[in-house]
């Protein structure tokens, strides 16, 4: 389970997983072109582009912060099989940011991310229920 004390480190990891710095340093116009290219790629079925867009909205990189939009892009990434997208969406459900707080949904998404090969997700799995 993701504990509140781990959230700052988790945020840093998710930022790195999302490919921080993918927006050009060439100014707003060039950054907007990057956003359009990522949006086209996401719409074309590239889940990594959807995850990157989610992070941009999550961390206000070249766009205004919009946690609901971030969660929507993370969901698209997860549905496309992107493990980091599932994990990012799990964090949103844990925190209730942009989506309803839902521990069970978060746990299921963490499991999906772990099954997808994301090591940090496996480390964050909730403890297995003990048999009586």
Buried (B, 14 or more C-beta within 10 A) or exposed (E): EBEEEBEEEBBEBBBEBBBBEBBBEEEEEEBBEBBEEBBEBBEEEBBBBBBBBBBBBBBEBBBEEBBEBBBBBBBBBBEBEBBBBBBBBBBBBBBEBBBEEBEEBBBBBBBBBBEBEBEBBBEBBBEEEEEE
